[in-house]
Amino acid sequence: MSKKSIGIDITQDKLYAVQVALDKDSYCVEKCLDVPLRRQSDRLEDILNSLTSEHGFDKKAKTACALSESHILFRNIDQQIVEQRFDQETPEWVDEFPFESDEIELEGYNFHHQSEQANVYLMAAAEKEVLLQKARAFKQSQLKPQLMDSPISALISLSRFQCPELMKEAAILLYLDQQWLNMIILKNDEVELVRRFPFAQQSYSEEFVELLVRELEISWRMTFNQGVSEKVPIIFSGQARNQTLVSALEEQFLCEPVLLNLTDNILDINDQELSEEYTIAQGIAMCAFESEEGTGCNFAKISCETSQQQSQYQKRTLITTVVLVVAIALVAVAGVMIKFQMMESQYQTLKDQSRVLFSETLPQEKNIVDELSQSQAYLAALEKEWANVSPLLPRSQGPLSIYSVISQTQPKRFGVSLTKCWISKNIVLVSAQAASEKNASSWIKELRRMPVFERVQIVNPKTETKSDLYDFTLEMICSESFL
């Protein structure tokens, strides 16, 4: 029974997917698909879901995803420095990458001996945010990637299949796509060094070729401590098979160039070769079969762990928010209960005061049940008696009625105290003291609003020098309607 894997290559403007079947030592492309990712509505999660739901990709097949070349970097780092990542909070190797230490995840790609004194790790670094984005997208689809590797691994896997004899010796692999020229130095089927150069597709200028020759010589000398020999094969793949570039390097290094189409000899179910656009997707699908042997690097587990950590952080944040909301609600309820108790205490105080006042006003009432209801009943009885007696009394208002009207204005509320009051028919003279002239004026305005008095006039106002109180006398004329 053949094994199956799905390779996914996500570029800036397209998603390439290839399903490959492995039967013994032969590969067959069963399905391929490219989907644009240019519009905002082109959601990666929906496209990944459509691979199995609409396009017939096998959801039980192993899944491998190639990280974008712009989001993964390679560095050769001394073994001792790499081992410090476990001993130091901020190890020295972070200075090798143009990211903050908390923004990257690091994976060992290859280990090799640079000399008798030093061992070197080829390390791959990927941005955490990119890994999180991929993890979120795959989490919402039916495809769960077992491998998340560099496009370099896809190129090596295809090269190993196309020309295994060249991979067993020192060689240089050049692969050019629309944006980057990848230079890979190989030895004994292992990757020794990876370099990438930005490429402007419009021209193979002399400056670019000179730069490539110089960097190739430097990289080879850094790796093997010697110049590039004539026997070293240079493998040109992808768009690097351009005749200008091939001729320039052949002339410079006197090498035997190898022009390699990485998609050769791998046919689909209709015995047709795939377009070179599917190179990375096809190669990463083949890496899924090789991942059991530990080749390349794998960020799939790290991205999953990082996603889980973020989910746990979000859960903790949610729990903290819920706890704070509950705490605020409890404080609010406690405040309402305290306020209720205070109001209940004030009510009891007022009730006690009203009971005392009722006892002083009506000492003959010994059985007090509800002083308010009893007061209302007593007033109702008085009103009934007054209704029977009042027709027998003269119609004119007496001094007590006038004084009662003055009392209704509550002079104490204005800071005024009455010292004398003289009432004769319709003329009323009141002597009083106030805390200030303003207090006296406020009380006088209140009196003038009373319909009982036709005129209210202040007489002999003065301020006491010792007490600083405002003494004054009011002359008020009662209206005839009241009398």
C-alpha positions, 0 to 999 in steps of 0.5 A: 500500500502506498504512502501519501503526503501533502506538501503546501507552499504558501507564497506572498500571492499564491498557495501551492498544494501537491499530494504525492504517493510513495510506492516503494522507491517511486513517487507519483503526483496524485493531485496539485492545486494553486490558489491565489492569495491576493485579495483580503477575502482569500482567507488561508483557513478557508483555502486549507479547508477546501483542499479536503472538502472540495478538491479531494486531498486525502485528509489522512495523508501526512501534511508538510508546510514550507515556511516562506524564505523571507521568514526563516534564516540560517546561521552556522554557530559554534557548538559551545555557543549553541549549548549556552541557550540552555544555560543563559537567559539571553545566550550569545547566539541571539546576536546572530539573527536580526530578531529579538530573542523572544521573537524567534524559535530556533531549531538545529538543521545540521551538525558538522565538523568544521575543524579538529578543534571546533564543531559547528551547528547549522541553525535555522531561526523562524519568527514566532508570529509567522509560526503562530499564524500558520498554527492558527490557520491549520488549527481551523482546517482538517489538515494537521502538519506533521512537518513545518520546514524550510524550502531549503529542505524541499530543494535538497529532497528533490536534488537527492532524488534527481542526482543522488551521486552528486549529493554524496560529494562536495557540491554547490546547489543554486536555486533561483526563484522570482525573488531570491537566489539560494546558494547551498553548499553540500558535503556527503549528502548534508547541508554545510552552509546556506546563503540567500541573495535578493534578486531583481528578475529584470536582469543578470547584470555583471555586478550581480554575477560578480557579487555571486562569484565573490560570495561563493568563493568566500562561503566555500573558503569559510566552510572548507578552508580552501578555494573552489576546486575544478572538480566541484559540481555546481548544480543550477536549478530553477531560474538559475539555469539562465545561460548568462549565469551558467557561463559566467560561473563555468568560466570563473571556476572551470567547473562542470555545470549541472543543469537540473530540473527538480521536477523531472522524473516525477509524473502525475497520474496522467504521466505529465510532469508538474510545472516548476511553480510546484517545486517547493510544494512537491519537495516538501511533500517528499520531505514528509516521508524523510522526516522520520529519519530526522533530516532538516528541521521541524517547527511544527511542534514548536508552532503548536506549543506556541499556539497552545501557550497563547491559548493558555495565556488567553484562558488565564486572561479570561479567567482573570477578567471573570474574577475581576468582574465577580469581585467588582459585583461582590463589592457593589452588592456589599456596598448596597447592603451596607447602604441598606443597613445605614438607611434601616438604622436611620429609619429606626432613629427617626422612628424612635424620635417620632415616638418620643415626640408623640409621647411629649405631645400626647402624654395621655396616650399610654398605649403606643402602637403606631405613632404616625397612625395614632397622630393622624387619627388624633388630628382627624378628631381635632379637625372634627371638633374644630368643625363643630366649634368654629361656626360659633367663634367670631370670624376675625383672625386672632393673634395666634393665627397670625403668629402661626403664619409667621412660624410657618416660614421657619425663621430658624431655617434662615438663621433668624431668631425672633426676640419680640412679637407685637400684634394689634389688629392688622399691624404686626411688629417683629423684632429679630436677630440674624447671623447676617443681613443676607439671612435676614433678606432671605427670610423677608422674601419668604414672608413677602410671598405669604398672601397673609401680609399685604406689606413687609417693611424692615425698620431700624436695621443694625449690626451688634459690634460685640456679637456681630449679629444683625438686629432688625425690626419688621413692620407687617400689614395684614391683608383684609381678606385674611382678617 
